[in-house]
Amino acid sequence: MAVCALDWQSRQTLADGYFLFHYKRLVGRLAAGVGAYDVPRGGVLDGNLTVCDVCRVGDIYPVSFAAPFYGAPTVVTKPALFAPLFVVGLLGFGMYNAYTPVVRHQTVFINKKMDKPLRIGMASDLHLGILFGARQLDKLTDIMKQEQVDMVLLPGDLMDDTVDAYLKENMKPHLQKLTAPMGVYATLGNHDWFRDQKRIKHELEAAGLTVLANQVLEVNGVLLVGRSDDLDRKRPSAEQLLEGQNTQLPVLLMDHRPTSIEAHARLPIDVQVSGHVHNGQVAPANLIVRTLYRLAYGYEAIGNGHFFTTSGYGFWGIPLRLGSQSEVWVIDIKSKH
């Protein structure tokens, strides 16, 4: 049987095309909430060239651009083999980080009296949309229940610009499952504010969330403050919101962007939770954001308060996180007295 002999570069081009085809199908399956797509082992091009094996995200197995066309000479150099292996591993690891949240715990002590300790569950930047939706909401609910949080705080960017995908995919019943004994509270971030803030606020409230748009609310002996995103040019400062309030109570602030931390550290704010930065989402942006914000990521006690900036529960744009990971914070607040 006559077989056309291709040089290595031609074979590599065919192999890359085969892999990209199946990688796009993998992303599509994840977007549909399936969670896995197996590229056929021993996939064949033109009956002769085995090009790749890709297993489910989180368990990345070797990708082989190996078997040659019959009768054609085979020369596989290490760099030629390493490049696709590295890319596939990196993409798989990035997708795993985007869809697999970790739970981070932190205990803080405040200089105010409390009837009992308070456990806060905090998740920001869900970006509910086509690639992140019902399954991830159910997972978030499971995490909050397992951690037995008293209150859930969602400081902004719950939607990805509009409610179109939220409504089309019928996410409301899933968001309604997210409950806590002291309630679930949210603020609007920049992606909630861009062009659909009224509908977004309406849908969140319809699902049972309390949206604090530059408001202060006393909940079981705790003063909860919610500021809208910086895009709200009329929003008052945190200092103005606290005027006339009983700041002898523990004060919790939701502020989507961590842009005013140093000013807030001089106020009677005990705990502030923020998001927005995504810890850069994809390296090396995680290094760049550190130069832009006082606290781009993590926890730090500053001045009078305790400040948290989360990398977020969801992602923006592509389902990829490198140098960051999807996460939920569980914060235990206790009194020094």
C-alpha positions as CSV (number, residue, x, y, z in Angstrom):
1,M,0.0,0.0,0.0
2,A,1.4,3.4,-1.0
3,V,1.7,5.8,1.9
4,C,2.5,9.5,1.6
5,A,5.6,10.3,3.7
6,L,5.3,13.7,5.5
7,D,8.1,15.5,7.1
8,W,8.0,16.1,10.9
9,Q,6.8,19.7,10.6
10,S,3.8,18.6,8.4
11,R,2.9,15.9,10.9
12,Q,3.2,18.4,13.8
13,T,0.8,20.8,12.0
14,L,-1.7,17.9,11.6
15,A,-1.3,16.9,15.2
16,D,-1.8,20.5,16.5
17,G,-4.9,20.8,14.5
18,Y,-6.3,17.5,15.9
19,F,-5.5,18.6,19.5
20,L,-7.0,22.1,19.1
21,F,-10.2,20.5,17.7
22,H,-10.6,18.3,20.8
23,Y,-9.5,21.1,23.2
24,K,-12.3,23.3,21.9
25,R,-14.8,20.4,22.5
26,L,-13.4,20.1,26.1
27,V,-14.0,23.7,26.8
28,G,-17.5,23.4,25.3
29,R,-18.3,20.5,27.5
30,L,-17.1,22.4,30.6
31,A,-19.2,25.4,29.6
32,A,-22.2,23.0,29.4
33,G,-21.5,21.8,32.9
34,V,-20.5,18.3,31.8
35,G,-17.1,18.6,33.5
36,A,-15.2,16.1,31.4
37,Y,-14.4,15.1,27.8
38,D,-12.2,12.3,26.8
39,V,-10.3,12.6,23.5
40,P,-10.2,9.1,22.0
41,R,-7.1,7.2,22.9
42,G,-5.3,6.3,19.7
43,G,-7.0,9.0,17.7
44,V,-5.9,8.6,14.1
45,L,-5.4,11.0,11.3
46,D,-5.5,9.5,7.7
47,G,-5.5,6.0,9.3
48,N,-1.9,6.2,10.5
49,L,-0.9,9.1,12.8
50,T,-1.8,8.8,16.5
51,V,-1.8,12.3,17.9
52,C,-3.2,12.8,21.4
53,D,-4.8,11.6,24.5
54,V,-6.4,14.1,26.8
55,C,-8.4,13.1,29.9
56,R,-10.6,15.0,32.3
57,V,-9.6,18.4,33.7
58,G,-7.8,17.9,37.0
59,D,-6.2,14.5,35.9
60,I,-4.1,15.5,32.9
61,Y,-2.5,12.4,31.3
62,P,0.3,12.4,28.8
63,V,-0.3,13.8,25.3
64,S,1.5,11.8,22.7
65,F,2.4,13.1,19.3
66,A,4.0,9.8,18.6
67,A,3.1,7.1,16.0
68,P,4.4,7.9,12.5
69,F,2.9,7.3,9.1
70,Y,3.8,3.8,8.0
71,G,6.9,3.8,6.0
72,A,7.8,7.4,6.9
73,P,10.9,8.1,8.9
74,T,10.3,9.3,12.5
75,V,12.5,11.8,14.2
76,V,11.0,13.2,17.5
77,T,13.2,15.7,19.2
78,K,12.8,16.6,22.9
79,P,11.8,20.2,22.3
80,A,9.2,19.2,19.8
81,L,7.7,16.8,22.3
82,F,8.0,19.0,25.3
83,A,6.2,22.0,23.8
84,P,2.8,20.4,23.3
85,L,3.1,18.5,26.6
86,F,3.9,21.8,28.4
87,V,1.0,23.7,26.8
88,V,-1.6,21.0,27.4
89,G,-0.4,20.6,31.0
90,L,-0.5,24.4,31.6
91,L,-4.0,24.7,30.1
92,G,-5.3,21.8,32.0
93,F,-3.8,23.1,35.3
94,G,-5.3,26.6,34.6
95,M,-8.8,25.2,34.0
96,Y,-8.5,23.1,37.1
97,N,-7.7,26.2,39.1
98,A,-10.6,28.0,37.6
99,Y,-13.2,25.4,38.4
100,T,-11.9,23.9,41.6
101,P,-12.3,26.2,44.6
102,V,-10.2,26.0,47.7
103,V,-11.5,27.1,51.1
104,R,-9.3,29.4,53.1
105,H,-9.8,29.9,56.8
106,Q,-8.8,32.9,58.9
107,T,-9.6,33.8,62.6
108,V,-9.4,37.5,63.6
109,F,-9.9,39.1,67.0
110,I,-11.5,42.5,67.3
111,N,-11.5,45.0,70.2
112,K,-15.2,45.0,70.7
113,K,-17.7,43.0,72.7
114,M,-19.6,40.3,71.0
115,D,-22.3,38.0,72.3
116,K,-20.7,35.1,70.5
117,P,-18.2,34.5,67.8
118,L,-19.3,35.1,64.2
119,R,-18.4,32.9,61.2
120,I,-18.5,34.6,57.8
121,G,-18.5,32.9,54.4
122,M,-17.2,35.2,51.7
123,A,-17.0,34.7,47.9
124,S,-16.6,37.4,45.3
125,D,-16.5,37.8,41.6
126,L,-18.7,34.9,40.6
127,H,-19.2,36.3,37.1
128,L,-22.2,34.2,36.5
129,G,-22.6,33.7,32.7
130,I,-22.1,31.2,29.9
131,L,-19.1,29.4,31.3
132,F,-19.8,29.6,35.0
133,G,-23.3,29.0,36.4
134,A,-25.7,26.5,38.1
135,R,-23.2,23.8,39.0
136,Q,-20.8,26.3,40.5
137,L,-23.6,27.9,42.5
138,D,-24.6,24.5,43.9
139,K,-21.0,23.9,44.8
140,L,-20.8,27.2,46.6
141,T,-24.0,26.4,48.6
142,D,-22.5,23.0,49.6
143,I,-19.3,24.8,50.8
144,M,-21.2,27.3,52.9
145,K,-23.4,24.6,54.4
146,Q,-20.4,22.3,55.2
147,E,-18.6,25.2,56.8
148,Q,-21.7,26.1,58.8
149,V,-21.3,29.9,58.3
150,D,-23.6,32.3,60.1
151,M,-23.6,34.9,57.3
152,V,-22.6,35.0,53.6
153,L,-21.0,38.1,52.1
154,L,-20.7,38.5,48.3
155,P,-18.8,41.7,47.6
156,G,-19.5,42.3,44.0
157,D,-19.3,41.1,40.4
158,L,-22.0,38.4,40.8
159,M,-23.0,38.7,37.2
160,D,-20.9,38.9,34.1
161,D,-22.2,42.2,32.8
162,T,-25.8,41.2,32.2
163,V,-28.5,38.8,33.4
164,D,-29.0,37.2,30.0
165,A,-27.1,34.0,30.6
166,Y,-28.4,33.9,34.2
167,L,-32.0,33.9,33.0
168,K,-31.4,31.7,29.9
169,E,-29.8,29.0,32.1
170,N,-32.4,29.3,34.8
171,M,-29.9,29.9,37.6
172,K,-32.3,31.5,40.0
173,P,-33.4,28.2,41.7
174,H,-29.7,27.5,42.3
175,L,-28.9,30.9,43.7
176,Q,-31.9,30.6,46.0
177,K,-30.4,27.6,47.7
178,L,-27.6,29.8,49.0
179,T,-28.8,30.6,52.5
180,A,-27.4,31.3,56.0
181,P,-28.9,31.8,59.4
182,M,-28.1,35.5,59.4
183,G,-28.7,36.0,55.7
184,V,-26.9,36.4,52.4
185,Y,-25.7,39.9,51.5
186,A,-24.2,41.4,48.3
187,T,-22.9,44.6,46.8
188,L,-22.6,45.5,43.1
189,G,-19.2,45.4,41.5
190,N,-18.0,47.0,38.3
191,H,-19.3,44.2,36.1
192,D,-22.7,44.5,37.8
193,W,-22.6,48.2,37.1
194,F,-21.5,48.4,33.5
195,R,-24.9,48.5,31.8
196,D,-27.5,46.3,33.5
197,Q,-27.3,47.2,37.2
198,K,-31.0,47.6,37.8
199,R,-31.9,44.2,36.4
200,I,-29.0,42.6,38.2
201,K,-30.0,44.1,41.5
202,H,-33.6,43.0,40.9
203,E,-32.6,39.4,40.1
204,L,-30.4,39.1,43.1
205,E,-33.1,40.3,45.4
206,A,-35.6,38.1,43.7
207,A,-33.4,35.1,44.6
208,G,-33.4,36.1,48.3
209,L,-30.2,38.1,48.6
210,T,-30.1,41.5,50.3
211,V,-28.2,43.9,48.1
212,L,-26.6,46.8,50.0
213,A,-26.1,49.8,47.7
214,N,-24.4,52.4,49.8
215,Q,-26.4,51.2,52.8
216,V,-25.9,50.2,56.4
217,L,-27.9,47.5,58.1
218,E,-27.8,46.2,61.7
219,V,-28.0,42.4,61.8
220,N,-28.1,40.6,65.1
221,G,-25.8,43.0,66.8
222,V,-23.5,43.5,63.8
223,L,-23.3,46.6,61.7
224,L,-23.1,45.6,58.0
225,V,-22.0,48.2,55.5
226,G,-22.2,47.8,51.7
227,R,-20.7,50.2,49.2
228,S,-21.4,50.1,45.5
229,D,-18.5,50.0,43.0
230,D,-16.3,53.0,42.2
231,L,-18.4,53.4,39.0
232,D,-21.1,54.8,41.1
233,R,-19.8,58.4,41.1
234,K,-22.4,59.4,43.7
235,R,-21.5,56.9,46.3
236,P,-20.7,58.2,49.7
237,S,-17.4,57.4,51.5
238,A,-17.3,54.7,54.1
239,E,-16.8,57.5,56.7
240,Q,-20.0,59.2,55.5
241,L,-21.9,55.9,55.7
242,L,-20.8,55.4,59.3
243,E,-21.9,58.8,60.5
244,G,-24.6,58.5,63.1
245,Q,-24.2,54.7,63.3
246,N,-23.4,52.7,66.5
247,T,-19.8,51.9,65.7
248,Q,-19.5,50.3,69.1
249,L,-20.9,47.3,67.4
250,P,-18.7,45.1,65.2
251,V,-18.5,46.7,61.8
252,L,-18.3,44.7,58.6
253,L,-17.7,46.4,55.3
254,M,-18.3,45.0,51.8
255,D,-16.4,47.1,49.2
256,H,-15.8,45.5,45.8
257,R,-12.5,47.2,45.0
258,P,-9.7,47.3,47.6
259,T,-8.9,50.9,46.7
260,S,-9.5,52.7,50.0
261,I,-8.0,50.3,52.5
262,E,-5.6,52.7,54.1
263,A,-8.3,55.3,54.7
264,H,-10.6,52.6,56.0
265,A,-7.9,51.4,58.4
266,R,-8.3,54.7,60.3
267,L,-12.1,54.2,60.7
268,P,-13.9,52.0,63.2
269,I,-14.2,49.2,60.6
270,D,-13.4,45.8,62.0
271,V,-13.5,43.6,58.9
272,Q,-13.5,44.6,55.3
273,V,-14.0,42.1,52.4
274,S,-13.2,42.9,48.8
275,G,-12.5,41.2,45.5
276,H,-12.2,42.6,41.9
277,V,-8.4,42.0,41.5
278,H,-8.7,38.2,40.9
279,N,-5.1,38.0,42.1
280,G,-4.3,38.8,38.5
281,Q,-6.1,35.6,37.4
282,V,-3.3,34.7,34.9
283,A,0.4,35.1,35.7
284,P,2.3,37.4,35.6
285,A,-0.6,39.7,36.2
286,N,-0.6,38.4,39.8
287,L,2.7,40.2,40.2
288,I,1.6,43.4,38.5
289,V,-1.5,43.9,40.7
290,R,0.7,44.0,43.8
291,T,2.1,47.3,42.6
292,L,-1.4,48.7,42.1
293,Y,-3.1,47.9,45.4
294,R,-2.2,48.1,49.0
295,L,-3.6,44.6,49.5
296,A,-4.0,43.0,46.1
297,Y,-4.6,39.6,47.6
298,G,-5.0,37.8,50.9
299,Y,-5.4,38.9,54.5
300,E,-3.7,41.7,56.5
301,A,-4.3,43.4,59.7
302,I,-3.9,47.1,59.1
303,G,-4.5,49.9,61.6
304,N,-7.8,49.3,63.4
305,G,-9.1,46.6,61.1
306,H,-8.7,43.3,59.3
307,F,-8.8,43.4,55.5
308,F,-9.4,40.6,53.0
309,T,-9.0,40.7,49.2
310,T,-10.1,37.4,47.6
311,S,-9.0,36.1,44.2
312,G,-12.7,35.4,43.6
313,Y,-14.9,32.4,43.2
314,G,-15.4,32.6,39.4
315,F,-13.3,34.1,36.6
316,W,-13.5,36.7,34.0
317,G,-13.3,35.9,30.3
318,I,-11.6,32.5,29.6
319,P,-11.8,29.6,32.1
320,L,-8.2,29.9,33.1
321,R,-6.3,30.7,36.3
322,L,-2.5,30.6,36.5
323,G,-0.9,32.0,39.6
324,S,-4.3,32.2,41.2
325,Q,-7.2,29.8,42.1
326,S,-10.9,29.9,42.7
327,E,-11.6,30.3,46.4
328,V,-14.0,30.9,49.3
329,W,-12.9,32.5,52.5
330,V,-14.3,31.4,55.9
331,I,-13.6,34.2,58.5
332,D,-14.1,33.6,62.2
333,I,-14.5,36.8,64.1
334,K,-14.0,36.7,67.9
335,S,-13.8,39.3,70.6
336,K,-10.7,40.1,72.6
337,H,-12.9,40.7,75.6
